[in-house]
Amino acid sequence: MTWTRKDLLTISELSVEEIELILTTAESLKEVGGRDIKKVPALRGKTVVNLFFEPSTRTRTSFELAAKRLSADVINFSPSTSSVVKGETLIDTARNIESMQADIIVLRHSSPGAADHLARFVHSSVINAGDGWHEHPTQALLDVFTIKEKKKQIKGLTIVIVGDVAHSRVARSNIAALTKLGAEVRVVAPPTMLPLFLESLGVKVFYQFEKALDGADVVMMLRLQRERLGRALLPSTREYAKLFCLNSERLKLAKPEAIVMHPGPLNRGVEISPTVADSSAAVILDQVTNGVSVRMALMYLLSGAT
Amino acid sequence: MNHVSSKQTEMHTVCIQGGIVIDPGQVNGRADVLIQHGKIVEVGYPLKQSINKDPSVTIIDASGWIVAPGLVDLHCHLREPGFEYKETIQTGSASAVAGGFTSICAMPNTQPVNDNAAITQFMLTKGKEAGMARVFPIGAITKNSDGEELANIGELVGAGCVAISDDGRPVMNSLVMRRALEYAKAFGVPVVDHCEDLHLTDGGCMNEGVVSTELGMPGIPDASEEVMVARNLALADLTGVCVHLAHLSTARSVELVRHAKAQGLPVSAEVCPHHFSITEEAVRGYQANAKMNPPLRTDEDMQALRQGLIDGTIDVIATDHAPHALQEKQLEFDAAPFGIVGFETALALTLGLVQEGVLSLEQALDKLTRAPAQLFHLPVGTLSPGSLADVVIFDAEEEWVIDPEQFQSKSRNTPFGGMTVKGKVKMTFVEGHVVYDGR
């Protein structure tokens, strides 16, 4: 199996073999982070541009660190300080960046399909770092990597995704990845936060958290975006926390060795209780660590450094 | 592919010979059409009047082609005044006649909105100056289409508006809609509603369904259209005034209208070629040219719209011609505007229904000529002796590939680029003058 894609836009378009290749590559690159000198020369002389149209700290930092550990030059381009505020289109901004010989553009944008759109206009490799509600493929890859690290394999696991799936790119990418790899994926949320025809993505839909947790190997919490409250999706964070906060009692409904995941940042006391977030079941910080390895692996594969 | 100015084509007597004439409800067969001084004089074979020895008669050979009344579009956006970078009345008219349309009803969502006589007169003047299709302005229902106070509907009708509509900014307040229907009754103009509950749409940009869920795209539910269709039917019943429902897109909308018509409610409905030709699948790959409002729906909806055309639930085919500049459709899908260049593909797409056996050629042409003219009380849409000589001649068999670069419209936005279709406009006449010659 060799890597042939120019871009990484979605999990949906990847084959199981491609996902496995990324994970295997990430495994061998993870060791770099444990070294005294955390750097390999694989992307020396290459330029990676983080083009982030939405605020992000952890994802951008993770990509930056990944690129730097591979010895690439990294530029962070954020719209508040750019010509975007002057009305420049995404494509023109990206073409300008490309003209400065960027090898990889990492894009985060609020429009679904933005990365797809960009990839059609530029020759640089494009990595989708989140496009609206659509996909966040590197998050799903690092989640799968983390689950595999803890559970050895994905196939046969029962994985519960909890929260606002309708507006979640993390959920869409994880559903695509986990169903492809043979897990039973359950989603649970108030029905206002579940899109129509969700079953068509191959998941089981629940409205009651307790029922969904029964026999779960992995509980994946989504962040509650408080700005959704005004959109008639929820009565209050109080009621949401009452029904959907993962606390110690609820966690007992899952398998004893179940792990708890969260893409961050956490709303402690809303979707996850501090006790659970800080417990040994939580692998939230492993996810962050693995994020760097997975992103290194992707950049390595996309730059053709095989 | 030339537009010929009317001076060059000043022809007192024209005889269109050898074609198959389809004047829906009147003539369907081999006939010649004799035009004098801009009017239809005679349709028949052989003609009673002898023109053989008159050298001043211009003979048009239409052998193998269809000769029909010029097409009538109840729903288009000519973008002038205000959005001349998308289209002008000149380019829009050129696009219309290239597509066989000789009468076009222009929606009021211009800038400023066509909510007063000055704008109406401006549009009429520009239409006459363009000298191609007849331009019939549609006035606003409410001032600035804000949905609050009624526009000066009497003034608008007096200036030449043939209908009223707030178009893409539908009247959300049902009391205002009721009053509009009642008030319009005095002037006998149809009230047109773009049926959409904007609260339900909530920023959606494609059909809400399997594809939107997969693409992570905010969806527009069927219900967004259907609740307003239901409201309008109730108001038509309450007021006794006919509501014309623009561009229906869902199966339930068709069912609601079918039921209302069976009960004798005053209602008419239109459908657009894109809605009966393609589905939400066209959006995959985030194709902004497939972004329309109402959105492209499912195959089930498409079949229901076709059934509605067959059984007469849907009265007319309208283009919803909505040109947008390249830079606008190059935006990300959710940021790009809704709309499609409609005039130049409408006939071929409608003939697609004929080729598939959904409609007969006469039925299809009826929905594009006689029926729309009758709904908006326009003095066109027929080849009866004495009527205005607005005529389209087309080759129903000729295959061609839709190439947006060849459009007469100023804009290029269409999801049909590259598609092979059958049926090509050869000549278009308005009042006996050749306004388009594609032979």
HADDOCK unambig.tbl for C-alpha pairs under 7 A between the chains (distance, minus, plus):
assign (segid A and resid 111 and name CA) (segid B and resid 332 and name CA) 6.41 0.50 0.50
assign (segid A and resid 111 and name CA) (segid B and resid 334 and name CA) 6.16 0.50 0.50
assign (segid A and resid 112 and name CA) (segid B and resid 215 and name CA) 6.99 0.50 0.50
assign (segid A and resid 112 and name CA) (segid B and resid 216 and name CA) 6.18 0.50 0.50
assign (segid A and resid 112 and name CA) (segid B and resid 217 and name CA) 6.03 0.50 0.50
assign (segid A and resid 113 and name CA) (segid B and resid 286 and name CA) 6.08 0.50 0.50
assign (segid A and resid 114 and name CA) (segid B and resid 332 and name CA) 5.94 0.50 0.50
assign (segid A and resid 117 and name CA) (segid B and resid 332 and name CA) 6.83 0.50 0.50
assign (segid A and resid 133 and name CA) (segid B and resid 216 and name CA) 4.79 0.50 0.50
assign (segid A and resid 133 and name CA) (segid B and resid 217 and name CA) 6.79 0.50 0.50
assign (segid A and resid 134 and name CA) (segid B and resid 215 and name CA) 5.55 0.50 0.50
assign (segid A and resid 134 and name CA) (segid B and resid 216 and name CA) 3.90 0.50 0.50
assign (segid A and resid 134 and name CA) (segid B and resid 217 and name CA) 6.84 0.50 0.50
assign (segid A and resid 195 and name CA) (segid B and resid 213 and name CA) 6.14 0.50 0.50
assign (segid A and resid 196 and name CA) (segid B and resid 209 and name CA) 6.17 0.50 0.50
assign (segid A and resid 196 and name CA) (segid B and resid 213 and name CA) 6.79 0.50 0.50
assign (segid A and resid 197 and name CA) (segid B and resid 209 and name CA) 6.42 0.50 0.50
assign (segid A and resid 197 and name CA) (segid B and resid 210 and name CA) 5.59 0.50 0.50
assign (segid A and resid 197 and name CA) (segid B and resid 213 and name CA) 6.98 0.50 0.50
assign (segid A and resid 198 and name CA) (segid B and resid 213 and name CA) 6.85 0.50 0.50
assign (segid A and resid 200 and name CA) (segid B and resid 210 and name CA) 6.87 0.50 0.50
